[in-house]
Amino acid sequence: MSYKPETPFDSIESAHEYVGLLSETVQEVLHEVEAEMALPVSENTQRRKEALQLICYQLTKLSGHMTSSRRILNDLRSLRRLFYAERNPASHTEESKSLSQKAGKL
């Protein structure tokens, strides 16, 4: 019986893909904010510059969290593959034993 996800976030792969897209968007916005910060600043816009610096700081933190999340999801995918790869041969061995026993009875 195969599992069919009900939402796009029901699997590790889809969550990994979503976090990747979110990470790309955060990077794009960060570059836009950095470009705006590079523009010349007059004395009247000092507060605006400070706000942009705070935005840049927060986006940088968010980018780090997205990177960590992608790594964790990638590790989970790898662990799941290892787990099921170890479990599959055992289940195949049990199936072959039961088939052998049934064949012996015939």
N, C-alpha and C positions, 0 to 999 in steps of 0.2 A: 504494500500500500504506500503510495507516494504522497508526500505532503504538498499541498498547494497553498501558498501564502494568500492570506485574505487582504493584506495591505502591502504597499511597497516596502514597508519596514519590518516585515516578518522574517527576513533572512539576514544573515551576517553580510552577505554579498551586497544586497541592496542598501543596507546601512552604510557599508564601506563606500559604495558609489556616491551616496548622498553626502556623506561627510567630505568626500573628495571634491564634489561640486561646490559645496559650501566653502571649503578651504580656498578653492580657486577664486571664488567671488570675494572673499575676504582679502585675498592678495591684490585683486584688481582695485578694490576700494582703497586699500592702503596706498597703492601707487598713486591713485588720484589725489588722495589727501596730501601725500608727500609732495606731489607736483604743485598743488595749491599753496603749500607752505613755502615753496621755493620762490614764489612770486614776491616782488618788492612789497614791503609793509610800511604804511604811513603810521604816524603816531596815533591816529584815531582808531586804527584797527589792531592795536596791541592785544586787546581782549579777544578778538577773533583769532589771532595767531596762537594765543594760549589755549583757546578752545580746540583748535586744530591739532596742537601738540598733545592735548589730552585724548583726542579721538585717535591719533596715531598710536599713542601708548596702549589704549584699550584694544585697538585692532591688532597690534603686535601680540598682545597677550592672547587674544582670541585665536590668532593664527597658530600660536604654540599649542593651544588646547586642541585645535583641529588636527595638527600633526600628531600629537599624542594619541588622540582618538583613532586616527587611521592606523597607527602602529598597533594599538590594542586590538582593533578589529581584524587586522591582518594576522596577528598572533592567534586570535581565536579561530580564524579560518584554518590556519595551519594545524592547530591542536585538534580541531574537529576532524580534519583529514587524517591525521595520525591515529586518532581514536578509532574512527570507523575502519581504517585500513587494518588495524590490529583486531578489530572485532569481526570483520568480514571473513578472514580465513578460518577463524574458530567456528563460525556459523556454517561455513562450507564443509568443514571437517565433520561437524555433527550431522549435517544433511547427508553426507556421503556414508557415514556409519549407519544411519537409519535406512538408507537405500540398500546397503549391503545386507543388513539384517532382514529386510523385506525380501530381497532376492534369495537369501539363504533359506527362507521359509517356503519359497515356491519350489 
